[in-house]
Amino acid sequence: MAFAVSVQSHFAIRALKRDHFKNPSPRTFCSCFKSRPDSSYLSLKERTCFVSKPGLVTTRYRHKFQVGAETGGEFANSGEVADSLASDAPESFSWSSVILPFIFPALGGLLFGYDIGATSGATLSLQSPALSGTTWFNFSPVQLGLVVSGSLYGALLGSISVYGVADFLGRRRELIIAAVLYLLGSLITGCAPDLNILLVGRLLYGFGIGLAMHGAPLYIAETCPSQIRGTLISLKELFIVLGILLGFSVGSFQIDVVGGWRYMYGFGTPVALLMGLGMWSLPASPRWLLLRAVQGKGQLKEYKEKAMLALSKLRGRPPGDKISEKLVDDAYLSVKTAYEDEKSGGNFLEVFQGPNLKALTIGGGLVLFQQITGQPSVLYYAGSILQTAGFSAAADATRVSVIIGVFKLLMTWVAVAKVDDLGRRPLLIGGVSGIALSLFLLSAYYKFLGGFPLVAVGALLLYVGCYQISFGPISWLMVSEIFPLRTRGRGISLAVLTNFGSNAIVTFAFSPLKEFLGAENLFLLFGGIALVSLLFVILVVPETKGLSLEEIESKILK
């Protein structure tokens, strides 16, 4: 899933830097790249237009970097360009002034990853007669599937609902609400007296995920200095992977405690409280304030004053200083041009036509195969898989899960280092081949290699490592590159919904299918799907290494 994608922003930034020097556009008309609430992983080269005096328009090309989400994070609404406030020269800043506006939103990503890791251990604790501390521990496969996937269904609902209200709420309030939902979800889940209340808590927590994965990347991108945006965005995505590792670690410490699953899920409570209090102390995004002015939601002068005060606070400068005033004036023109250009865009059906349909097939196919090859199940059920694969003690299974989390983090950096050197297709082909092999090894273990538990551990490590150099990061990198400019936002919106939907379905279905088919046949099925996805990559997915975004649109899609 997209939560495992910790490096897509880094990839897109490197590609766009290359584009800038290799293929600068000769066009001089004013055109601002659109960004929408569904493009959390996209980095864009924005043409920002400024009017210096009546009748004279000068066009300056800048690289603007946007982010997202695994998964799952999303872009700004209503044509807003998610970009830090621009000026002619790099903005001066102190690192101390940007730490808190980064850390508190990034906690939303950490809590997302934490849920994934914690659930792996919590499912073992919940179903144990000796450790669950409940009388309702005997779950059916369907009930277990609902417990595990409940947060994903909540995230799907949250990501859909936020589409229409994000501009009204603003990034700060959206993240405060996400923190409250995280808090309530953790408390209700940790204190649940029965299964139904537990599922309500899981759904609420997931709803917080949906809001946080939209608001966090936007707040960071809109408030940080432009010259360090790529660094902070990449670090924010890394928080998700760190959250997964933290969840595995907490699970390993609490697995032998009676009712330990309550502590595993409840651990998110203080983190969510810290996130909420931190976001409460921060100002609203200056660019969102300017967007509200452009949308006619209030007096321009009032919103510009609020934006200047917010920016001054974010940078640790005196209220209403001249630097903030100039940056706000520049940003207002950028937002206004982008918003007006967005209103003139085409209809939604364009994404299903011509070159756009080809891009949707490539991008949508990648994020679909990313999920239906079993990736959500391997992470959420890692503890259960290891336990049935020979590590009968729950503590042993959770400790091996921690090793898997560390390995996942390391392989993420391998992908960062090699994607522009080797290209997208070689990593996809090699990684997906390894995924298929690992799934067949897991199937073989359950069939006739049961006396060799290290085979299961090796297969899981091979799966995680191959996923992290292929489907994990590269699927979202390709999605950010492949869609034409005009339909990029809508195309990625469909890719996000495909990702969340297929993730939730696969995670829910794993336990019932495992019960119905048997573990050996289920992994054999996933292995077969992996072979189909390998064929899809070989026959359908193009190589975009070394191509500018304009070249991808003109040479590959047309």
SEZANU-51945 format. One record per residue (C-alpha): x, y, z negated. Coordinates in steps of 0.1 Angstrom, whole numbers, plus 2048, in hexadecimal, padded with zeros to 3 digits. Example, Ala and Ser with C-alpha at 12.3 -4.5 7.8 and 13.67 -1.06 7.14 Angstrom:
BEGIN
87B7D37B28897F57B9
END
This chain:
BEGIN
8008008008098248028128257DE8318117E883A82B8018538407EE86784D80B85185682885587C82187B87782287986684486388085487889D84789788D8578848888788788AC87989A8BA8718A78A688F88A8B38A48928D789C8B58D68A98AF8BD8C58908C98D58848EC8CA8648F58DB86590F8F68419198F183A93B8E381593B8DC80993B8B87FE91A8AC7FE90E8887FE8E98817DF8DD8707E08CB84F7C28B98407B98A78207C488682E7E888A8377FC88781781A87882781E88E84583A8A784C8328C18668458DB87B82E8F987782E91688E82793387781B95488781F97687881199788682A9B38808159CE8907F59D08A67FA9BE8C681B9AF8BE81D98A8B283E97A8AA8419548A785A94589085F91F88E86591086D8658ED86084A8E88468498C883282B8B78258268988118108808038098607F980C8377FC7F48317FF7E284B7F97EB8717F47DB88B80B7DF8AD81D7D08CF8177AC8D782179F8EF83A7BE8F584F7D38FF8327F88FA8388068E881A8268FB81883890F7FE83793480384C93F82086495B82687F96483F89C95782989E93A81188D9437F18A39477D28989327B48A59207958A18FB79189490076E87691377D86B8F779486E8D977D84D8DC76B8388E478A8478C47988468AD77A8228B176F8138AA79282B88D79881E87D7787FE87678C8138607A482584F7878038467777F883779981782179B8148187767F180A77B7FF7F279581B7E677F8067E475F7EB7D07708037B57788097AE7537E67B77487D679C75D7EB78274B7E37907287BE7947307B976F73B7CD75F71F7B874E7047D47566EB7DE7786F67BF78A7037B07906E178D78D6F07717736F476C77C71978F77372678375773D77F76B75D77275D77D78776479D76E77F7A776F79078579579078579579F7A877E7BB79C7957C277E7B47C47947A57D77B178D7EE79D7A680B79D7AB8087C278580B7C87858297B27A28387C57908327E67718447D87878607CA7998667EB7788687FE76787F7E57848977E378289F8087658B780476E8C77E37948CA7E37938EF7EF7798F87D578C8E87B97AF8F17C27CE8DC7BC7D28E57977AE8DE78D7AE8BE7A27CD8B178F7BE8BB76E79F8A77767B588A7827C788B7607A688A74E79A86C7637BC85B75C7B786273779385573679C83774C7B982D7367A583171578681F72179A8027317B17FF7127937FF6FA77A7EB7107647D46FB7597C071975F7BB73E7467D474A7557F17367787E674276D7E976675E80B76078081675279380877077C81A78878083C7757A68377757A583079A79184F7A07AD86378F7C58527A77B185E7C57B28827B97D68827AD7E38737CE7D28907E07DA8AD7C87FE8A47BD8108A67DE7FD8C57E88058D87C882A8CF7CA82C8D87EF8198F97EB82C9057CC8508FA7D086B90E7E386D9038078928F980788C8DE7EC86A8D37F68768B380788B8A97E886E8AF7D085589D7E686B87F7E987087E7C484B8807BE8468627D48618507C184D8567A183483D7AE84E8227B185C82B78F83882878283680578F8567FC77E84A80C75D82A7F875F83E7D87638547E17468377EA72E8277C97388467B672F8487C570C8237C170481C79F71482078B6F480A7A36DF7E67986D97D17B06ED7F17BD6FE7DD7C671E7CD7E270A7EE7F17037F97EC7287DB7FF7357DA8177177FE82271C7F18397387DE84E71E7FB86471180A8687337E88747417E588C72380789A72B7FE89E74F7DE8B07477ED8C872E80A8CF7467F38D77637DE8ED74C7FD9017448069067697F69207807E191979E7F29147C07F99367CF7F19297F27D091B7E67C793D7D87CF94D7FA7BA93280B79C93C7F67A19608017A395582678394182177196081476C9527F17769737E17879947E47A89927F77BA9AA7E07AF9977C17BB9757CF7DC9847DB7E39927B87DB9707A97F295F7C280E9777BA80A97179580994C79A82994C7B083B96279783394A77B83D92C78F85F93C79786594B77486596F78285498E77382F99077C8289A079E84C9A37A88559AF7CB86398D7D784297C7CE82E9987DF8419937FF83E96D7FE81996F7F881498881582697082D8139528207F29638247F896884980394484D7E493783B7CD94E84E7DB9438707DA91E8677B692185A7A993387A7BC91A8907AC8FD87D78990988378F9088A87998E38A77878C78BA76D8AE8AE77488F89976E8768B678D8828C77A186A8B279084C8C47988588E67B68558FE7D98598EF7C985F8CD7BA83C8CD7DC82D8D67EB8408B87CF8348A27D48108AD7F98138A47F68258837D68148777E47F28818037F786D7F280284D7D87E68517F37CB8558067DC8387E97D18217DB7B18307FD79F82F7F779E80980C7BA7FC7F37C77E27EF7A47D581479E7D08177BD7BB7F77BB7A77FA7967A182079379F81E78777A80376D7828167607A083675D78C82474B77081473178783672E79984872077B84C73D76283073074C83774772F82676973684577B72885B76A74184477375E84279875486879B75086D78D7738547A777F86B7C27718877B47868707B67A48687DA79C88D7E379A8947D17BB8777E37CB8868057C18A87FB7CF89B7EF7F18888107F48A98227F78B68098108998138278A18388218C583382C8BF81E84B89F82985B8AE8448718CD82F8798BC80E88389A81C88E8768138858717F48998907E088E8877E68698637DD87086B7BE8838867B286A8717BB84C8517AB85886378C86287178A83E84E78F83084177284585E75C83985876581583375D81783A73B82785473580B83973C7F182272480283D70A80484470E7DF8207087D581E6EA7ED83E6D67E78596EC7D684A6EF7B48696E37A387D7017AE86E72079E88B7357AB87C7307CE85D7447C28737607B48887617D38697627E985A77E7D587A7927D687D78C7FC85979780085E7B77EC87F7C07FC8737BA8208537CE8198677EB80C87C7ED82C85F7E884483A7EC83E83E80081D84E82082A84F81C85082A81885482383A84684184985883383C87981084987081F86C86A83186B88B81985A8A37F986F8A27F688C8BB7F68AE8AB7D18B68B27C48968A07E08908877CB8998697AD8848737C286787E7D586585D7B486884B7A884885B7CA8388537C684182E7A383382C7AF81383E7CB8108257B681580679A7FF8137AF7E281E7C47E47FE7A57E27E87967C57FC7B77B17FC7BD7B67D77997AC7CE79978E7E57BB7807DA7AE76E7BB78E7607CA7A17547E97BC7457D47A17327C17907277E17AE71F7F87C97187DE7E872C7DB7FC7197F57E171E8107DC74380680174B80B80073782B7E374D8377F676D82E81575F84080075985F7F377D85D81778985A82077787A80378888B80F7A987E8327A288A82479C8AD8117BD8AA8317CF8A28447C08BF8297C68D98187E68CD82E7FB8B78468128C986881E8BE8678438B488B8468A989C8648B887C8738C786D8948BE8488968B48418A58D68548898E884086F8D582087F8E082A88490583F86490B82F8498F580B8528F280685F916
END
